[in-house]
Amino acid sequence: MQLKNVTHVLFDLDGLLIDSEIIYTEAFSTVCAKYGKIFTWELKSTLLGYQGPECAEKIIRALDLPVSKEEFSEECWEIYEILFPKVQLMPGARRLVEHLHRHGVPIALATSSSLDSVNLKMKNHQEFLSLFNHLTMGTTDPEVTKGKPDPAIFLVCASRFPDNPDPEDCLVFEDAVNGVKAAKAADMQVVVVPDPRISITELNDATLVLKSLDDFKPELFGLPPYSS
């Protein structure tokens, strides 16, 4: 696949920049266990990239849980409040984001999470968060009418840069199949750093598949290279 130069970069958050997916797994597993059900990777893999309410709905339906999505979300939130403030950045995240920011490359965050959720996760990473031009939070953003794999979040996020770049001038970083599909539908190139359990055959739409953000070479997309 031919790589094209880009001018703007959009980042997903969960599982890409921060190691929060293990916290979601712990919360979902704990709540499901209360009702005698097991939350498996097979189920988890179908949820990556979806907004919170959609995840709750899918879990309840798949496991036939005797709760509403609001009740399920509230029970998970009690766990999030304890664990999210301890979340760590993923390998290579700080280096890449700081590098792009330092070189004046416009960067933004496009996450399916809600404002409250992002505030909780990034409580101890405020300086890192301040490097982004803007944040688009799908679950609580009125303009993001549908979750990934719909392209809405990336199109809305890109449109909020002051110079309103064309989609083909934007590069997306993702970790989830639904995120890759959303970026592709938005007509953007996408670099994916997937969970190693995701089958490579599900990532055919990705422009580039990496094991870690540490492996990314900015110059492949016409961005300023790291100094050696």
Contacts in CASP RR format, 6 or more apart in sequence:
PFRMAT RR
TARGET T0000
AUTHOR 0000-0000-0000
METHOD contacts of the structure
MODEL  1
MQLKNVTHVLFDLDGLLIDSEIIYTEAFSTVCAKYGKIFTWELKSTLLGY
QGPECAEKIIRALDLPVSKEEFSEECWEIYEILFPKVQLMPGARRLVEHL
HRHGVPIALATSSSLDSVNLKMKNHQEFLSLFNHLTMGTTDPEVTKGKPD
PAIFLVCASRFPDNPDPEDCLVFEDAVNGVKAAKAADMQVVVVPDPRISI
TELNDATLVLKSLDDFKPELFGLPPYSS
1 207 0 8 1.000
1 208 0 8 1.000
3 189 0 8 1.000
3 207 0 8 1.000
3 208 0 8 1.000
3 220 0 8 1.000
3 221 0 8 1.000
4 168 0 8 1.000
4 189 0 8 1.000
4 221 0 8 1.000
5 221 0 8 1.000
5 222 0 8 1.000
6 169 0 8 1.000
6 170 0 8 1.000
6 171 0 8 1.000
6 189 0 8 1.000
6 221 0 8 1.000
6 222 0 8 1.000
6 223 0 8 1.000
7 105 0 8 1.000
7 106 0 8 1.000
7 165 0 8 1.000
7 169 0 8 1.000
7 170 0 8 1.000
8 105 0 8 1.000
8 106 0 8 1.000
8 107 0 8 1.000
8 108 0 8 1.000
8 158 0 8 1.000
8 161 0 8 1.000
8 165 0 8 1.000
8 169 0 8 1.000
8 170 0 8 1.000
8 171 0 8 1.000
9 100 0 8 1.000
9 105 0 8 1.000
9 106 0 8 1.000
9 107 0 8 1.000
9 108 0 8 1.000
9 170 0 8 1.000
9 171 0 8 1.000
9 172 0 8 1.000
9 173 0 8 1.000
9 223 0 8 1.000
10 107 0 8 1.000
10 108 0 8 1.000
10 109 0 8 1.000
10 110 0 8 1.000
10 154 0 8 1.000
10 157 0 8 1.000
10 158 0 8 1.000
10 170 0 8 1.000
10 171 0 8 1.000
10 172 0 8 1.000
10 173 0 8 1.000
10 183 0 8 1.000
10 188 0 8 1.000
11 17 0 8 1.000
11 97 0 8 1.000
11 107 0 8 1.000
11 108 0 8 1.000
11 109 0 8 1.000
11 110 0 8 1.000
11 132 0 8 1.000
11 172 0 8 1.000
11 173 0 8 1.000
12 49 0 8 1.000
12 109 0 8 1.000
12 110 0 8 1.000
12 111 0 8 1.000
12 172 0 8 1.000
12 173 0 8 1.000
12 174 0 8 1.000
12 175 0 8 1.000
12 176 0 8 1.000
12 179 0 8 1.000
13 20 0 8 1.000
13 109 0 8 1.000
13 111 0 8 1.000
13 113 0 8 1.000
13 118 0 8 1.000
13 121 0 8 1.000
14 20 0 8 1.000
14 21 0 8 1.000
14 24 0 8 1.000
14 49 0 8 1.000
14 111 0 8 1.000
14 112 0 8 1.000
14 113 0 8 1.000
14 121 0 8 1.000
14 175 0 8 1.000
15 21 0 8 1.000
15 90 0 8 1.000
15 175 0 8 1.000
15 176 0 8 1.000
15 195 0 8 1.000
16 90 0 8 1.000
16 93 0 8 1.000
16 173 0 8 1.000
16 174 0 8 1.000
16 175 0 8 1.000
16 193 0 8 1.000
16 213 0 8 1.000
17 89 0 8 1.000
17 90 0 8 1.000
17 93 0 8 1.000
17 97 0 8 1.000
17 109 0 8 1.000
18 87 0 8 1.000
18 88 0 8 1.000
18 89 0 8 1.000
18 90 0 8 1.000
18 93 0 8 1.000
18 121 0 8 1.000
18 122 0 8 1.000
18 125 0 8 1.000
19 87 0 8 1.000
19 88 0 8 1.000
19 89 0 8 1.000
19 90 0 8 1.000
20 84 0 8 1.000
20 87 0 8 1.000
20 121 0 8 1.000
21 48 0 8 1.000
21 175 0 8 1.000
21 195 0 8 1.000
23 79 0 8 1.000
23 80 0 8 1.000
23 83 0 8 1.000
23 84 0 8 1.000
23 87 0 8 1.000
25 39 0 8 1.000
25 44 0 8 1.000
26 79 0 8 1.000
26 83 0 8 1.000
27 76 0 8 1.000
27 79 0 8 1.000
27 80 0 8 1.000
27 83 0 8 1.000
28 39 0 8 1.000
28 44 0 8 1.000
28 55 0 8 1.000
28 59 0 8 1.000
28 76 0 8 1.000
29 38 0 8 1.000
29 39 0 8 1.000
30 79 0 8 1.000
31 72 0 8 1.000
31 75 0 8 1.000
31 76 0 8 1.000
31 79 0 8 1.000
32 38 0 8 1.000
32 39 0 8 1.000
32 59 0 8 1.000
32 63 0 8 1.000
32 65 0 8 1.000
33 39 0 8 1.000
34 75 0 8 1.000
35 63 0 8 1.000
35 65 0 8 1.000
35 66 0 8 1.000
35 67 0 8 1.000
37 63 0 8 1.000
37 64 0 8 1.000
37 65 0 8 1.000
39 59 0 8 1.000
39 63 0 8 1.000
41 197 0 8 1.000
43 58 0 8 1.000
43 59 0 8 1.000
43 62 0 8 1.000
43 63 0 8 1.000
45 177 0 8 1.000
45 195 0 8 1.000
45 197 0 8 1.000
45 198 0 8 1.000
46 58 0 8 1.000
47 54 0 8 1.000
47 55 0 8 1.000
47 58 0 8 1.000
47 59 0 8 1.000
48 175 0 8 1.000
48 176 0 8 1.000
48 177 0 8 1.000
48 178 0 8 1.000
48 179 0 8 1.000
48 195 0 8 1.000
49 112 0 8 1.000
49 147 0 8 1.000
49 148 0 8 1.000
49 176 0 8 1.000
49 178 0 8 1.000
49 179 0 8 1.000
50 58 0 8 1.000
50 112 0 8 1.000
50 147 0 8 1.000
50 148 0 8 1.000
50 178 0 8 1.000
51 112 0 8 1.000
51 113 0 8 1.000
51 138 0 8 1.000
51 139 0 8 1.000
51 147 0 8 1.000
52 73 0 8 1.000
52 112 0 8 1.000
52 113 0 8 1.000
52 114 0 8 1.000
52 139 0 8 1.000
53 69 0 8 1.000
53 73 0 8 1.000
53 139 0 8 1.000
54 147 0 8 1.000
56 69 0 8 1.000
56 72 0 8 1.000
56 73 0 8 1.000
56 76 0 8 1.000
57 69 0 8 1.000
59 65 0 8 1.000
59 72 0 8 1.000
60 67 0 8 1.000
60 68 0 8 1.000
60 69 0 8 1.000
60 72 0 8 1.000
65 72 0 8 1.000
67 75 0 8 1.000
80 117 0 8 1.000
80 120 0 8 1.000
81 120 0 8 1.000
84 117 0 8 1.000
84 120 0 8 1.000
84 121 0 8 1.000
84 123 0 8 1.000
85 120 0 8 1.000
85 121 0 8 1.000
85 123 0 8 1.000
85 124 0 8 1.000
86 124 0 8 1.000
87 121 0 8 1.000
89 125 0 8 1.000
89 128 0 8 1.000
90 193 0 8 1.000
90 212 0 8 1.000
90 213 0 8 1.000
91 212 0 8 1.000
91 213 0 8 1.000
91 214 0 8 1.000
92 212 0 8 1.000
92 213 0 8 1.000
92 214 0 8 1.000
93 128 0 8 1.000
93 213 0 8 1.000
94 128 0 8 1.000
95 213 0 8 1.000
95 214 0 8 1.000
95 226 0 8 1.000
96 213 0 8 1.000
96 216 0 8 1.000
96 218 0 8 1.000
97 107 0 8 1.000
97 128 0 8 1.000
97 131 0 8 1.000
97 132 0 8 1.000
98 131 0 8 1.000
99 218 0 8 1.000
99 224 0 8 1.000
99 226 0 8 1.000
100 107 0 8 1.000
100 218 0 8 1.000
100 223 0 8 1.000
100 224 0 8 1.000
101 107 0 8 1.000
101 131 0 8 1.000
103 223 0 8 1.000
103 224 0 8 1.000
105 223 0 8 1.000
105 224 0 8 1.000
106 133 0 8 1.000
106 161 0 8 1.000
106 163 0 8 1.000
106 165 0 8 1.000
107 131 0 8 1.000
107 132 0 8 1.000
107 133 0 8 1.000
108 132 0 8 1.000
108 133 0 8 1.000
108 134 0 8 1.000
108 135 0 8 1.000
108 136 0 8 1.000
108 157 0 8 1.000
108 158 0 8 1.000
108 160 0 8 1.000
108 161 0 8 1.000
109 129 0 8 1.000
109 132 0 8 1.000
109 134 0 8 1.000
109 135 0 8 1.000
109 136 0 8 1.000
109 137 0 8 1.000
109 157 0 8 1.000
110 136 0 8 1.000
110 138 0 8 1.000
110 153 0 8 1.000
110 154 0 8 1.000
110 156 0 8 1.000
110 157 0 8 1.000
110 172 0 8 1.000
111 118 0 8 1.000
111 135 0 8 1.000
111 136 0 8 1.000
111 137 0 8 1.000
111 138 0 8 1.000
111 153 0 8 1.000
112 138 0 8 1.000
112 139 0 8 1.000
112 147 0 8 1.000
112 148 0 8 1.000
112 153 0 8 1.000
113 121 0 8 1.000
113 137 0 8 1.000
113 138 0 8 1.000
113 139 0 8 1.000
114 137 0 8 1.000
114 138 0 8 1.000
114 139 0 8 1.000
114 140 0 8 1.000
115 137 0 8 1.000
115 140 0 8 1.000
116 140 0 8 1.000
117 137 0 8 1.000
117 139 0 8 1.000
118 135 0 8 1.000
118 137 0 8 1.000
122 128 0 8 1.000
122 129 0 8 1.000
129 135 0 8 1.000
133 160 0 8 1.000
133 161 0 8 1.000
134 157 0 8 1.000
134 160 0 8 1.000
134 161 0 8 1.000
136 144 0 8 1.000
136 153 0 8 1.000
136 156 0 8 1.000
136 157 0 8 1.000
136 160 0 8 1.000
138 144 0 8 1.000
138 147 0 8 1.000
138 153 0 8 1.000
141 153 0 8 1.000
141 156 0 8 1.000
143 152 0 8 1.000
143 156 0 8 1.000
144 152 0 8 1.000
144 153 0 8 1.000
144 156 0 8 1.000
145 152 0 8 1.000
146 152 0 8 1.000
147 153 0 8 1.000
147 182 0 8 1.000
148 176 0 8 1.000
148 178 0 8 1.000
148 179 0 8 1.000
148 181 0 8 1.000
148 182 0 8 1.000
149 177 0 8 1.000
149 178 0 8 1.000
149 179 0 8 1.000
149 181 0 8 1.000
149 182 0 8 1.000
149 185 0 8 1.000
150 182 0 8 1.000
150 185 0 8 1.000
151 182 0 8 1.000
151 183 0 8 1.000
151 185 0 8 1.000
151 186 0 8 1.000
151 187 0 8 1.000
152 182 0 8 1.000
153 182 0 8 1.000
154 167 0 8 1.000
154 170 0 8 1.000
154 172 0 8 1.000
154 182 0 8 1.000
154 183 0 8 1.000
154 186 0 8 1.000
154 188 0 8 1.000
155 167 0 8 1.000
155 186 0 8 1.000
158 164 0 8 1.000
158 165 0 8 1.000
158 167 0 8 1.000
158 170 0 8 1.000
158 186 0 8 1.000
158 188 0 8 1.000
167 186 0 8 1.000
167 187 0 8 1.000
167 188 0 8 1.000
168 187 0 8 1.000
168 188 0 8 1.000
168 189 0 8 1.000
170 186 0 8 1.000
170 188 0 8 1.000
170 189 0 8 1.000
171 188 0 8 1.000
171 189 0 8 1.000
171 190 0 8 1.000
171 191 0 8 1.000
171 221 0 8 1.000
171 223 0 8 1.000
172 179 0 8 1.000
172 183 0 8 1.000
172 186 0 8 1.000
172 188 0 8 1.000
172 189 0 8 1.000
172 190 0 8 1.000
172 191 0 8 1.000
173 190 0 8 1.000
173 191 0 8 1.000
173 192 0 8 1.000
173 193 0 8 1.000
173 213 0 8 1.000
174 180 0 8 1.000
174 182 0 8 1.000
174 183 0 8 1.000
174 190 0 8 1.000
174 191 0 8 1.000
174 192 0 8 1.000
174 193 0 8 1.000
174 206 0 8 1.000
175 192 0 8 1.000
175 193 0 8 1.000
175 194 0 8 1.000
175 195 0 8 1.000
176 192 0 8 1.000
176 194 0 8 1.000
177 194 0 8 1.000
177 198 0 8 1.000
177 202 0 8 1.000
177 203 0 8 1.000
179 190 0 8 1.000
180 190 0 8 1.000
180 192 0 8 1.000
180 203 0 8 1.000
180 205 0 8 1.000
180 206 0 8 1.000
181 205 0 8 1.000
183 189 0 8 1.000
183 190 0 8 1.000
183 205 0 8 1.000
184 190 0 8 1.000
184 205 0 8 1.000
189 207 0 8 1.000
189 208 0 8 1.000
189 221 0 8 1.000
190 205 0 8 1.000
190 206 0 8 1.000
190 207 0 8 1.000
190 208 0 8 1.000
191 206 0 8 1.000
191 207 0 8 1.000
191 208 0 8 1.000
191 209 0 8 1.000
191 210 0 8 1.000
191 216 0 8 1.000
192 203 0 8 1.000
192 206 0 8 1.000
192 208 0 8 1.000
192 209 0 8 1.000
192 210 0 8 1.000
193 209 0 8 1.000
193 210 0 8 1.000
193 211 0 8 1.000
193 212 0 8 1.000
193 213 0 8 1.000
194 203 0 8 1.000
194 209 0 8 1.000
196 211 0 8 1.000
200 209 0 8 1.000
203 209 0 8 1.000
208 220 0 8 1.000
210 216 0 8 1.000
217 225 0 8 1.000
217 226 0 8 1.000
218 224 0 8 1.000
218 225 0 8 1.000
218 226 0 8 1.000
219 225 0 8 1.000
END
